[in-house]
Amino acid sequence: MPKHILTRGHSRALTRHHKIAAAGVAALGAAAIGFSAVPSNASTTTTAEAPAQTAKVAYSTQQIQGVKADVNSQLAGASVKVEEIAAKKQAAAEAAAKKKAAAEAKAAKAREAAESASRSAERAEVKKAAPKKYGDNLDGWIREAMSIMKKHGIPGSYEGIKRNVLRESSGNPKAINLWDINAQKGIPSKGLLQVIPPTFEAYHVKGTPKDIYDPVANIVAACNYAADKYGTMDNVDSAY
């Protein structure tokens, strides 16, 4: 057999084979397409008469709208809660600030009161410690003498003392009697109330100068003697 005839025949045989394979592949592809187009819940039975129709898909926005509304509601609720928390924090901060301010004001007031009390106490101490000042005159001498007499329980009034001082010395603390009997005895009467030295020594009151010419010491000693002898200087109306 000629070689070129075998070649052509073989060539035709391969061509038919290829065509048969191609037809099979096409059939399988069509079947696969048909199967994939069938819904999962539909019957797989096919009829020649039923024309192929494209299934329509219906879309609904109802559920999506509900979800959106619910999300918006949750966001709104969360926003309100955040605002409420912020408001509570602000209120708590304001309350704490007011409480702190009130406590500071109370503490400042207490400090001021304590300082005022301390100043008053200091003034009282200074006033108590500082000796009362009296005038360096007959009025001041009598008043100072009476304050000392009061401490020692020695009686005598301002008027009674002044009356006797004016009669005895005319208010001169350096007065001295050089002519009476006491002077003749060498113990002349001296000072505002004309006290002789032995009497002054015997009735001198502690806390006053031991100076017979000192006006306060002289008055106190004389009143102490008068209280012992006459009950009080007020009862003396003449030389004693």
ROBALUM-545864 format. One record per residue (C-alpha): y, x, z. Coordinates in pm, whole numbers, padded with zeros to 5 digits, always signed. Each point is the difference from the previous one (the first is absolute). Layout:
<pts>
YXZ
...
</pts>
This chain:
<pts>
+00000+00000+00000
+00337+00137-00095
+00192+00140+00290
+00321-00191-00077
-00182-00335+00004
-00136+00069+00348
+00337+00087+00112
+00159-00319-00127
-00279-00214+00146
+00028+00164+00335
+00368-00048-00018
-00035-00371-00062
-00259-00035+00280
+00238+00159+00253
+00279-00225-00111
-00196-00314+00068
-00102+00128+00340
+00351+00067+00089
+00102-00346-00111
-00272-00165+00207
+00112+00201+00309
+00358-00093-00060
-00088-00366-00029
-00191+00018+00328
+00287+00161+00177
+00239-00262-00131
-00228-00279+00119
-00031+00150+00344
+00377+00045+00023
+00058-00364-00091
-00252-00111+00259
+00165+00215+00264
+00340-00141-00085
-00133-00352+00020
-00160+00060+00340
+00310+00158+00147
+00214-00296-00108
-00216-00247+00189
+00138-00082+00349
-00211+00109+00295
-00054-00359+00117
-00072-00139-00347
-00342-00060-00155
-00134+00271-00225
-00144-00258-00246
+00184+00011-00326
+00012-00250-00283
+00084+00064-00353
+00221-00307-00019
+00234+00098+00299
+00291+00182-00143
+00125+00301+00193
+00308-00096+00199
+00229+00218+00204
+00005-00105+00366
+00344-00074+00137
+00094+00140+00341
+00226-00210+00221
+00240+00182+00232
+00146-00151+00317
+00296+00134+00200
-00055-00228+00296
-00200+00246+00210
+00233+00287-00083
+00300-00206+00103
-00170-00083+00330
-00075+00365+00067
+00359+00095-00081
+00135-00268+00232
-00234+00110+00278
+00107+00363-00042
+00367-00100+00004
-00061-00205+00312
-00172+00293+00171
+00281+00234-00100
+00258-00245+00129
-00191-00037+00326
-00025+00377+00038
+00374+00032-00067
+00076-00258+00270
-00226+00182+00246
+00173+00330-00078
+00339-00164+00056
-00121-00155+00326
-00131+00337+00123
+00328+00167-00097
+00197-00274+00177
-00213+00035+00313
+00047+00377-00003
+00375-00044-00044
+00015-00254+00284
-00208+00229+00224
+00229+00295-00080
+00312-00207+00076
-00152-00126+00325
-00093+00355+00101
+00352+00120-00085
+00156-00279+00209
-00235+00073+00289
+00082+00370-00018
+00374-00071-00015
-00026-00235+00300
-00197+00259+00197
+00254+00270-00084
+00289-00229+00099
-00174-00084+00327
-00067+00368+00071
+00364+00088-00081
+00121-00276+00231
-00231+00122+00276
+00123+00357-00048
+00360-00119+00010
-00065-00197+00318
-00176+00298+00159
+00282+00234-00097
+00258-00246+00132
-00190-00033+00328
-00026+00379+00021
+00373+00038-00057
+00073-00264+00263
-00231+00175+00247
+00166+00333-00072
+00343-00152+00053
-00118-00155+00326
-00142+00333+00114
+00321+00181-00087
+00204-00269+00172
-00227+00017+00303
-00004+00378+00014
+00371+00044-00059
+00200-00045+00319
+00248-00280-00004
+00349+00130-00037
+00269-00112+00241
+00369+00052-00017
+00142+00295+00190
+00222-00226+00207
-00023-00220+00308
-00166-00286-00191
-00261+00234-00150
-00066+00172+00333
-00058-00326+00183
-00231-00137-00274
-00206+00316-00016
-00026+00012+00381
-00117-00363+00005
-00275+00072-00256
-00132+00278+00227
+00035-00219+00311
-00202-00272-00172
-00289+00240-00059
-00002+00094+00367
+00056-00349+00137
+00347+00075+00140
+00219-00314+00017
+00365-00018-00100
+00218-00190-00245
+00249+00132-00250
+00290-00173+00175
-00106+00117+00348
-00026+00362-00114
+00327-00005-00194
+00192-00158+00290
-00110+00272+00241
+00058+00282-00249
+00359-00111-00061
+00068-00023+00375
-00159+00335+00087
+00108+00226-00287
+00198-00207-00252
-00271+00097-00250
+00048+00377+00029
-00342+00176+00012
+00164+00319+00137
+00171-00176+00289
-00034+00165+00345
+00125-00109+00343
+00144+00290+00200
+00159-00191+00288
-00257-00245+00151
-00241+00071+00284
-00266+00125-00236
+00242+00251-00142
+00087+00111+00351
-00373+00057+00056
-00016+00212-00313
-00195-00254-00204
+00268-00177-00204
-00085-00310-00203
-00025+00065-00374
-00038-00179-00335
+00044-00354-00126
-00136-00168+00314
+00106+00275+00244
-00342+00110+00120
-00031+00290+00245
-00238+00282-00100
-00274-00075+00261
-00016-00366-00107
-00014+00100-00367
-00287+00238+00070
-00191-00260+00201
+00041-00286-00249
+00003+00190-00329
-00218-00173-00260
-00233+00209-00209
+00097+00013-00365
+00370+00037+00067
+00184+00332+00028
+00020+00156+00346
+00375+00016-00035
+00207-00210+00240
+00286-00006-00249
-00226-00136-00279
+00121-00363-00033
-00341-00155-00065
-00181+00200+00267
+00279-00083+00248
-00017-00376-00069
-00382-00014+00020
-00018+00198+00325
+00280-00208+00160
-00165-00329-00106
-00335+00125+00132
+00165+00075+00336
+00185-00336+00003
-00326-00184-00074
-00162+00176+00294
+00288-00066+00241
+00160-00323-00126
-00255-00158-00233
+00209+00064-00314
+00326+00158-00109
+00126-00355-00057
+00017-00042+00380
+00229+00300+00045
+00372-00089+00022
+00133+00310+00167
-00080+00361+00071
-00359+00057+00087
</pts>
